[in-house]
């Protein structure tokens, strides 16, 4: 009877966790093997080297952050504002995509290939914002400006440590969404 091999997806999943926790330098074959509870020998049955694993990790992040999010937004439907809010919530909240997204953004500052991939992902995200904002705003310059503002709020609110003078962050974010996306139900 042959040895059961750790699935490729398990290595990629553990790579995503390591990337989120410590950036690309934390994605090390030995560390991942230990986290999975296997020897590193099985790694080479799936990947030529660490670079191939990092590519697979980025592929998985890109697929989850764009294809999967956009498919769910389309499947669940709703008005333009609800679609934009859902896309942002799926991408920039919780403990799955947000930490990986922030790690990729940091990594992209030092790696041109990662920066190009991030540009592609952000482009697809901006396309969704343009689509949903363009459903209620006809001026292309305003659509672009509102899309940029919406995206900056979605990313920046995770980096901002400011207080909001007697208002909760959630209240301020709802008001920002009203300003950029238009009021709920309108």
Number of C-alpha atoms within 10 A of each C-alpha: 3 4 6 7 12 17 12 15 13 12 23 22 17 18 26 26 20 21 25 22 14 13 20 18 9 16 24 15 19 14 15 23 18 11 12 15 10 14 13 15 12 17 22 12 12 16 16 10 11 14 11 12 22 19 14 20 24 21 14 17 22 19 14 17 24 20 14 15 19 21 13 15 20 12 9 11 12 12 12 21 23 17 20 25 18 19 23 20 14 20 25 21 15 10 11 17 19 19 22 25 20 18 19 22 16 15 19 17 10 10 11 11 11 18 17 12 16 19 14 14 18 16 13 16 22 17 14 19 27 21 16 20 24 19 13 14 16 10 9 12 10 15 22 17 13 22 25 16 17 23 18 11 18 19 17 12 13 13 10 9 8 8 9 10 7 6 9 11 14 9 11 12 14 15 14 16 21 14 13 21 26 17 13 11 8 10
